[in-house]
Amino acid sequence: MFKKITSMEHEIFEQSKILEHLISENIQGDDVNITVPENIKNIVIVASGSSYHCARFGADIFGSIANIEARAIYSSEFLLKTVIPHSDLYIFITQSGETSDTNKALIKAQQAGETTLCITNKEDSTIWNAADYKVCCHAGVERSIAATKSMTSQMMCLVLIALKFAKIKGIDITDYLNEIRQVPEYVEKTYGIRPSIKQLGRFVSKFKNVIVCADGVSYALAKEAALKIKETSYLNVTSSILGEFMHGHVAVLNNKAVLIYILVDDLSYIATKNLNKIKDDYNPPICIIGNKNVKIKSTFNVNVDCESKLVKYFCVAVMIQLLALSVAQRLHRNVDKPHGLDKVVK
C-alpha cells in the first residue's frame, strides 16, 4: 500500500527546480537581472513568520556581500513604532502578497515618503501593486501551512538582490555567482541524506522539549527550524543564539530536552566551550545539523559536504524542513493542515 505524499513533502522536493529557475532567470553572464534603486547605504527588511527568518538571513547577507548595513524587524513591531527606523530602502517580504501586517507596514513606510521593495510569490497581489520595486519568487502555489519552497526562494531572492547591489557598487561578484549556480545541485544532494534525517527525526520525536541553537547567520535558520517543528508537531521548541542561551535559558535543560545545534560556519572556540559545558553540566543529547566537528560529542550529525557557506545555508534550510516533516510524521500529525493555523495561498 502506497503512502500518500503530503503537500509539504512534495513542495520540499520541488525546491531544487524552483531555485534553478530563479537562478537561470535572474543571472545573465556576470550580472543580475533585477531592478533596484542605487546609492543604497542601509536597508530595513520587514516581514513575519518564516519570511522574517529570511529577513534575518538577508540582513547578514547584505552586509557580507554588498557591504550594506541592514536590519530585520517583524511587521507587527514595525507598525507599533511611533517613528520608523531610518533607511534608504525598506524591503517587505510576504509569500502571498496579502499578509495584512506586512502590507500595512509598507503603507506606513510609503506615507513617510520612503522607497519600498517587495519580495513575494504572487505577482499582481496587493503588495506587488503597492511597492516601488518588486521581485517575484516564482515558487508556485504553496498549499502546506509550513513554508518550504517559498522560504528558500525568498532566501535566493535576497541573495540575488544583494549581488545586484554589490555589482552596482563595483564589487566583483564572479565567485558568488559561481557558488550560487551550485545551489540546485547541492539541494539535490541534500535530498539524498533523507534516511539519516529520518533517523534524527525519530529520535527528536521522543522529546517534548527541543532547543535549537546557532551563531551568526545560522541563527536565522535556527529560528526557522524551531518554527517548522513547532507548527507541524506541536512540540515545545525554542531557539536561541548559543551564547545568549548560556545566560539563564540553559536552565531548561534540567528538564528532559534535546539540543540541536545548527553549524554552517566553522565552530568557534567560544561555541565549542559552551557546547562542552552544556554537555558536562546537563548531559543532554546534542544533535548537529551541518558541519561535523570532532570537538563536540554529538548523538547525531547530518550534513552535506560543501565548501561554500552560501550554498550550505540552502542545504541546511532543506535539512530542517525534512527534519520537521519526519518528526511530525512520526507523531502522526497532519503537516499540511496543523490545527488552528490558516494560510493565504493566492
C-alpha positions as CSV (number, residue, x, y, z in Angstrom):
1,M,0.0,0.0,0.0
2,F,1.5,3.3,-1.1
3,K,1.7,6.1,1.5
4,K,0.1,9.4,0.3
5,I,2.6,12.2,-0.4
6,T,1.7,15.3,1.6
7,S,1.8,18.7,0.0
8,M,4.7,19.7,2.4
9,E,6.8,16.7,1.2
10,H,6.0,17.5,-2.4
11,E,6.9,21.1,-2.0
12,I,10.2,20.3,-0.2
13,F,11.2,18.3,-3.2
14,E,10.3,21.0,-5.7
15,Q,12.9,23.3,-4.4
16,S,15.9,22.4,-6.5
17,K,14.0,23.1,-9.7
18,I,12.5,26.3,-8.4
19,L,15.9,27.6,-7.3
20,E,17.4,26.5,-10.7
21,H,14.7,28.5,-12.5
22,L,15.2,31.6,-10.3
23,I,19.0,31.5,-10.9
24,S,18.6,31.0,-14.7
25,E,16.0,33.8,-15.0
26,N,17.9,36.3,-13.0
27,I,21.6,35.7,-13.6
28,Q,22.9,36.7,-17.0
29,G,26.6,36.3,-17.6
30,D,28.3,38.3,-14.8
31,D,25.2,40.4,-13.8
32,V,21.9,40.0,-12.0
33,N,18.8,40.9,-13.9
34,I,16.9,42.6,-11.1
35,T,15.9,46.3,-10.9
36,V,16.9,48.0,-7.6
37,P,17.4,51.6,-6.5
38,E,21.0,52.9,-6.5
39,N,23.1,54.6,-3.8
40,I,21.7,52.5,-1.0
41,K,23.7,52.6,2.2
42,N,21.2,51.0,4.7
43,I,18.2,48.8,4.5
44,V,15.3,47.7,6.8
45,I,13.7,44.4,6.0
46,V,10.1,43.9,7.3
47,A,8.3,40.5,7.4
48,S,6.5,38.0,9.6
49,G,6.9,34.2,10.3
50,S,9.2,32.3,8.0
51,S,9.6,35.4,5.9
52,Y,11.0,37.2,8.9
53,H,13.6,34.5,9.2
54,C,14.5,35.1,5.6
55,A,14.8,38.8,6.6
56,R,17.3,37.9,9.4
57,F,19.3,35.9,6.9
58,G,19.1,38.7,4.3
59,A,20.3,41.3,6.8
60,D,23.5,39.4,7.3
61,I,23.9,38.6,3.6
62,F,23.6,42.3,2.6
63,G,26.4,43.1,4.9
64,S,28.7,40.3,3.8
65,I,28.1,40.5,0.1
66,A,27.4,44.2,-0.6
67,N,28.8,46.0,2.5
68,I,25.3,47.4,3.1
69,E,24.1,47.8,6.7
70,A,20.7,46.1,7.1
71,R,18.4,45.0,9.9
72,A,15.3,42.9,10.1
73,I,12.1,43.8,12.0
74,Y,8.8,42.0,12.5
75,S,5.9,43.6,10.6
76,S,3.8,43.9,13.8
77,E,6.7,45.5,15.6
78,F,7.2,48.0,12.7
79,L,3.6,49.0,12.9
80,L,3.9,49.8,16.7
81,K,6.8,52.2,16.2
82,T,5.9,55.9,16.5
83,V,9.0,56.8,14.4
84,I,10.0,54.3,11.9
85,P,13.8,53.4,11.7
86,H,15.6,55.5,9.1
87,S,16.6,53.7,5.9
88,D,17.4,54.3,2.3
89,L,15.3,51.3,1.3
90,Y,12.6,49.2,3.0
91,I,12.2,45.6,1.8
92,F,8.9,43.8,2.6
93,I,8.6,40.0,2.3
94,T,5.4,38.1,2.1
95,Q,4.7,34.8,0.4
96,S,1.1,35.6,-0.6
97,G,1.5,39.3,-1.1
98,E,-1.6,39.6,1.2
99,T,-0.1,39.4,4.7
100,S,-2.1,42.0,6.5
101,D,0.5,43.5,8.9
102,T,3.3,43.4,6.2
103,N,1.0,45.3,3.8
104,K,0.1,47.9,6.4
105,A,3.8,48.3,7.2
106,L,4.6,49.1,3.6
107,I,1.8,51.7,3.5
108,K,3.3,53.2,6.7
109,A,6.7,53.5,5.1
110,Q,5.3,55.0,1.9
111,Q,3.3,57.5,3.8
112,A,6.6,58.6,5.4
113,G,8.0,59.1,1.8
114,E,10.3,56.1,1.9
115,T,11.4,53.9,-1.0
116,T,9.9,50.3,-0.9
117,L,10.7,47.0,-2.5
118,C,8.7,43.8,-2.1
119,I,9.6,40.1,-2.4
120,T,6.5,38.0,-2.9
121,N,5.4,34.8,-4.5
122,K,2.4,36.4,-6.1
123,E,2.5,38.9,-8.9
124,D,-0.5,41.3,-9.1
125,S,-1.0,40.9,-5.3
126,T,-1.7,43.8,-3.0
127,I,1.9,44.3,-2.0
128,W,3.2,43.8,-5.6
129,N,0.9,46.6,-6.9
130,A,1.9,48.9,-4.0
131,A,5.7,48.6,-3.9
132,D,8.0,50.8,-5.8
133,Y,10.3,47.9,-6.7
134,K,9.3,44.3,-6.9
135,V,10.9,40.8,-7.1
136,C,8.9,37.6,-7.6
137,C,9.9,34.3,-6.0
138,H,8.3,32.2,-8.7
139,A,7.8,29.3,-6.3
140,G,4.3,28.4,-7.5
141,V,1.3,27.8,-5.2
142,E,2.3,26.6,-1.7
143,R,-0.5,24.7,-0.1
144,S,1.1,23.3,3.0
145,I,0.9,25.5,6.1
146,A,4.6,25.2,6.6
147,A,6.6,27.5,4.3
148,T,9.2,25.4,2.5
149,K,9.7,26.3,-1.2
150,S,8.6,29.9,-0.6
151,M,11.3,30.1,2.2
152,T,14.2,29.1,0.1
153,S,13.1,31.1,-2.9
154,Q,12.8,34.2,-0.8
155,M,16.4,33.4,0.5
156,M,17.6,33.2,-3.1
157,C,15.8,36.5,-4.0
158,L,17.6,38.2,-1.1
159,V,21.0,36.8,-2.2
160,L,20.3,38.0,-5.8
161,I,19.3,41.5,-4.6
162,A,22.5,41.7,-2.5
163,L,24.6,40.6,-5.5
164,K,22.9,43.3,-7.6
165,F,23.7,46.0,-5.1
166,A,27.3,44.7,-4.9
167,K,27.6,44.8,-8.7
168,I,26.3,48.4,-8.7
169,K,29.0,49.3,-6.2
170,G,31.7,47.8,-8.4
171,I,32.3,44.8,-6.2
172,D,33.5,41.7,-8.1
173,I,30.7,39.1,-7.7
174,T,32.1,36.4,-10.0
175,D,32.8,34.0,-7.2
176,Y,29.4,34.5,-5.6
177,L,27.7,33.8,-9.0
178,N,29.7,30.6,-9.4
179,E,28.7,29.5,-5.9
180,I,25.0,30.3,-6.4
181,R,24.8,28.3,-9.6
182,Q,25.7,25.2,-7.5
183,V,22.8,25.6,-5.2
184,P,20.3,23.3,-7.1
185,E,22.9,20.5,-7.3
186,Y,23.6,20.6,-3.6
187,V,19.9,20.8,-2.7
188,E,19.5,17.6,-4.7
189,K,22.4,16.1,-2.7
190,T,20.5,17.1,0.5
191,Y,17.5,15.0,-0.6
192,G,19.9,12.1,-0.7
193,I,20.6,12.2,3.1
194,R,16.9,11.9,4.0
195,P,17.3,8.4,5.6
196,S,19.8,10.0,8.1
197,I,17.4,12.9,8.7
198,K,14.5,10.4,9.3
199,Q,16.7,8.7,12.0
200,L,17.2,12.1,13.6
201,G,13.5,12.9,13.4
202,R,12.6,9.6,15.1
203,F,15.0,10.5,17.9
204,V,13.8,14.1,18.3
205,S,10.1,13.0,18.3
206,K,10.7,11.3,21.7
207,F,11.3,14.7,23.4
208,K,8.7,17.2,24.4
209,N,11.3,20.0,24.8
210,V,13.6,20.8,21.9
211,I,16.1,23.6,21.9
212,V,17.7,24.8,18.6
213,C,20.8,27.0,18.9
214,A,23.2,28.6,16.4
215,D,25.5,31.5,16.0
216,G,25.9,34.2,13.3
217,V,23.9,33.9,10.1
218,S,22.9,30.4,11.1
219,Y,20.6,31.8,13.9
220,A,18.0,32.7,11.2
221,L,17.9,29.0,10.3
222,A,17.7,28.0,14.0
223,K,14.6,30.2,14.3
224,E,13.1,28.7,11.2
225,A,13.9,25.1,12.5
226,A,12.1,25.9,15.7
227,L,9.0,27.3,13.9
228,K,8.9,24.4,11.4
229,I,8.9,21.7,14.1
230,K,6.6,23.7,16.4
231,E,3.9,24.3,13.8
232,T,3.9,20.8,12.3
233,S,4.4,18.7,15.5
234,Y,3.1,21.0,18.3
235,L,6.2,20.4,20.4
236,N,7.7,23.0,22.7
237,V,10.6,24.2,20.6
238,T,12.7,27.3,21.4
239,S,15.5,28.9,19.5
240,S,18.5,30.9,20.8
241,I,21.9,32.3,19.9
242,L,24.1,29.8,21.7
243,G,26.0,32.5,23.7
244,E,22.7,34.0,24.9
245,F,21.3,30.6,25.8
246,M,24.1,30.3,28.4
247,H,22.7,33.3,30.3
248,G,19.9,31.7,32.3
249,H,18.0,30.0,29.4
250,V,20.3,26.9,29.8
251,A,18.4,26.0,33.0
252,V,15.6,24.5,30.8
253,L,18.0,21.6,30.3
254,N,17.2,20.5,33.8
255,N,14.1,19.1,32.2
256,K,14.4,16.3,29.7
257,A,15.3,18.0,26.4
258,V,17.3,17.6,23.2
259,L,19.6,20.3,21.9
260,I,20.0,20.8,18.2
261,Y,22.9,23.0,17.1
262,I,23.0,24.4,13.5
263,L,26.5,24.8,12.2
264,V,27.4,26.3,8.8
265,D,30.4,28.4,9.8
266,D,33.5,26.9,11.4
267,L,32.9,26.1,15.1
268,S,34.4,28.9,17.2
269,Y,36.4,28.4,20.3
270,I,33.6,30.0,22.4
271,A,30.9,27.8,20.8
272,T,33.0,24.7,21.5
273,K,33.5,25.8,25.1
274,N,29.7,26.5,25.6
275,L,28.6,23.2,24.0
276,N,31.1,21.2,26.0
277,K,30.0,23.0,29.2
278,I,26.4,22.1,28.4
279,K,27.4,18.5,27.9
280,D,29.3,18.4,31.2
281,D,26.6,20.2,33.3
282,Y,23.4,18.8,31.9
283,N,24.4,15.9,29.5
284,P,21.6,16.4,27.0
285,P,21.8,14.7,23.6
286,I,23.4,17.2,21.2
287,C,22.5,16.8,17.6
288,I,24.4,18.9,14.9
289,I,22.8,19.9,11.6
290,G,25.7,21.0,9.4
291,N,29.4,20.7,9.6
292,K,30.8,17.8,11.5
293,N,33.1,18.7,14.4
294,V,35.1,16.1,16.4
295,K,35.5,18.6,19.3
296,I,31.8,18.0,20.2
297,K,30.3,14.7,21.3
298,S,27.2,14.6,19.2
299,T,24.5,12.0,19.3
300,F,23.6,12.7,15.6
301,N,25.2,14.8,12.9
302,V,23.5,15.3,9.5
303,N,25.5,17.1,6.9
304,V,26.2,17.6,3.2
305,D,29.8,18.4,2.5
306,C,30.1,21.7,0.7
307,E,32.9,24.2,0.5
308,S,30.6,27.3,0.0
309,K,29.0,28.6,3.1
310,L,26.5,30.5,0.9
311,V,25.4,27.2,-0.7
312,K,25.4,25.4,2.6
313,Y,22.7,27.8,4.0
314,F,20.3,26.4,1.4
315,C,21.2,22.8,2.2
316,V,20.6,23.4,5.9
317,A,17.3,25.1,5.2
318,V,16.2,21.9,3.4
319,M,17.6,19.7,6.1
320,I,15.5,21.4,8.8
321,Q,12.4,21.1,6.6
322,L,12.9,17.4,6.2
323,L,13.5,17.1,9.9
324,A,10.3,18.9,10.8
325,L,8.4,16.6,8.3
326,S,10.0,13.5,9.8
327,V,9.2,14.5,13.4
328,A,5.6,15.4,12.5
329,Q,5.0,12.2,10.6
330,R,6.5,10.1,13.5
331,L,3.9,11.8,15.7
332,H,1.1,11.3,13.2
333,R,0.4,15.0,12.7
334,N,-1.4,16.5,9.7
335,V,1.6,18.5,8.4
336,D,-0.5,20.2,5.7
337,K,-3.3,21.4,8.0
338,P,-2.0,21.9,11.5
339,H,-4.8,22.5,14.0
340,G,-5.7,26.2,14.3
341,L,-3.4,27.5,11.6
342,D,-4.6,29.0,8.2
343,K,-2.6,30.2,5.2
344,V,-3.2,32.5,2.3
345,V,-2.2,30.6,-0.8
346,K,-3.1,33.1,-3.6
